[in-house]
Amino acid sequence: MLNLLFSRLGAQWTSAALVFIASALAGRYAAEGMNTVQWAGAAAAVLGSVTVAVAVRIWPVQQPVKERSRD
């Protein structure tokens, strides 16, 4: 269970879920009516979650370190 949570695939799915949830909540509250400050906060939340999703996808994969022999 924890291997999936901390794996690259798990991070990608979790970040995608974060974008979906942030967008859904912002849309729901926007439909009820928000003032300018609330709109700015919702936009910041959506942009922040998109930034996390992009960062997870473009982060380079670490190559395994090869063991050096000590002569």
C-alpha positions in Angstrom: 0.0 0.0 0.0 2.7 2.5 1.0 4.8 1.6 -2.1 2.0 2.8 -4.3 1.5 6.0 -2.3 5.2 6.9 -2.5 5.9 5.7 -6.0 6.0 7.9 -9.1 2.7 6.6 -10.4 1.0 7.2 -7.0 2.3 10.7 -6.9 0.9 11.4 -10.4 -2.5 10.1 -9.6 -2.6 11.9 -6.3 -1.6 15.2 -7.9 -4.3 14.7 -10.6 -6.9 14.1 -7.8 -5.7 17.2 -6.1 -6.3 19.3 -9.3 -9.7 17.7 -9.7 -10.8 18.3 -6.1 -9.5 21.9 -6.0 -11.3 22.7 -9.3 -14.5 21.1 -8.2 -14.6 22.9 -4.9 -13.8 26.2 -6.6 -16.5 25.7 -9.1 -19.0 24.7 -6.5 -18.4 27.8 -4.4 -18.3 30.0 -7.5 -21.8 28.8 -8.4 -23.0 29.8 -4.9 -21.5 33.3 -5.3 -18.1 34.5 -4.2 -16.5 37.9 -3.7 -13.3 39.1 -5.3 -11.0 37.9 -2.5 -12.6 34.4 -2.6 -12.2 34.3 -6.3 -8.5 35.1 -5.9 -8.1 32.4 -3.3 -9.8 29.8 -5.5 -7.7 30.8 -8.4 -4.5 30.5 -6.3 -5.6 27.0 -5.0 -6.3 25.8 -8.6 -3.0 27.2 -9.9 -1.1 25.7 -7.0 -2.5 22.3 -7.5 -1.8 22.5 -11.3 1.8 23.5 -10.4 2.2 20.5 -8.1 0.9 18.2 -10.9 3.3 19.6 -13.5 6.2 19.4 -11.0 5.5 15.8 -10.3 5.4 14.9 -14.0 8.5 16.7 -15.1 10.7 15.9 -12.1 13.7 13.8 -13.3 13.8 10.2 -12.3 16.8 9.5 -10.1 19.2 7.0 -11.6 20.5 4.3 -9.2 23.9 5.1 -7.8 26.5 2.6 -8.9 28.8 1.3 -6.3 32.4 2.4 -6.7 35.2 0.0 -5.8 37.8 1.2 -3.4 41.3 0.2 -4.6 
